[in-house]
């Protein structure tokens, strides 16, 4: 195998309008092992004009060149599945030969304390928090490593919800790396079903579950809300459902029946919501029979827990 220090890397870049930048960065961050950098082109603006700047934002990301085809295919799938397929023609790829970069991206990741009891720990490091429950992740496997604010919001809300009441089952829509499903089992949930429309995410989730020694308590399948609702035997539904997905996709999932997956009196945890999109999600929740949620914020992102009305 090629030595890490000798690997060649490739850069992807994309220029978008500022209102799309955070959503696209969140999507690409799930695929690119080196993360995503956002850069604004200020030109000749004076310092007092920076806050009002509304020009384009360029996104940069990096990945090993030997995985070029695999990464490019996954980027195409995730953009098309998220409604951003029209941007595929604007993606720019360029070689980046840098012997120190492979070490630099690993140094970017470090153990993260989340909530009161969890720690997300890269697999190549020791857990520095012996009093916390470790969730082992390898960012090089992509699909999410726990560093993004939306994932941290979900983990914090998940911990809070499970401390208040511990359901026997949970459904994770858009499981990605499996991080939420794995954390749920480690926090006491008996069984978790995770689904994702990307088959690679399903495999990565299983790999991470095995690393965390919880593979007997999780099931990962390719699909989404419709596939769960169509399960034979009418077993669709759980007392807790989580979905860390951007708002446009959450809207579509509610139309497909996301709310119906939550049993009466159960809870839903959502993240991936920008502050200006909160009203849209609140309307979706109200139509689906949920009480006004508890909301948490991190940077420009919103996460929430909402309880479904019980049948009287």
C-alpha positions, 0 to 999 in steps of 0.5 A: 500500500502506498505510504500516507506521506507519498499519496497524491491528493485532488482538490474539488472546488465550487462557487455558489451563492451565499445562501446555498453555501452552508447546505452544500458544505454540510453535504460535501463534508459527509463525503470528503475526508479532509472536510470543506473550506468556505472562502468568500471573495471580498475584493476591494471591500472596506472592513465595515462592509464585510458583514453586508457582503452578498457575493459568491462563496467558493467551497474547497475540499480534498481527497486522495487521488486513488479514490478519485472515481469513488469520491466523484461518484458519491459527490454526484449521487449526493448532489443529485439526491439532494436536489443540487444536480444542476451544480454538477457541471460547475464542479472543478477538480484539480490535482494537489501534490502535497506530501504533508497534506495526508498528515495535516488532515488527520491532525484536523480531527481530534476527540470531541466531547458532546453533551454530558456523556459522549465523546466522538473519538477518531479510531487512531487515537486513545479516548482521552475522556475515560468518564465518557462513552466513546463513539469511534469514528474514522473520518477517512471513511467519510459520511460524517465524523461528528465534527459538523454542528448538525451532527453534534446537535443531534447527538446532544438532543439524542442524549437528552431525550434518552435520559428522559425516556429510553425507548426500545427502538429507534429509526435513523433516516439518512444514517450516513456513517451510522454515528447516531445509531451507534450512539443510541445503542451505547446510550441504552436503545435496544435496537436501531434501524438505519436507512440511507439512499446511498449504498456506500453509507449502508456499508460504512455504517455497518463497518463503524458499528462493528468497530464500536461492537454494536453490530448485533443491535443495529440494522442498516438498509438502503432506502428512506421513509417510503421503504420503511412504510412499505415494510411487510408485516406493518412493523413500520414506526418507532418511539424515536426517529432521528433525521440529520438532513438539510431542510429541503430534503426534510420537507420532502420526507414529511410529504412522504410520511416521515411523521407517520414513522413516529408512534403516538407519544413518541419523539422526533429529533431533527437537525440540518436546519438553518435558522431562516428555515425553522418556520418551514420545519415547524409547519411540517411538524404541526401538520404531522401532529407534533407539539411545539418542539424544544429548540437548540442552536449551534452556530447558524444551525438548528436542532430540535426535539418534538413530541407527537400527540398521543391518540385519545 
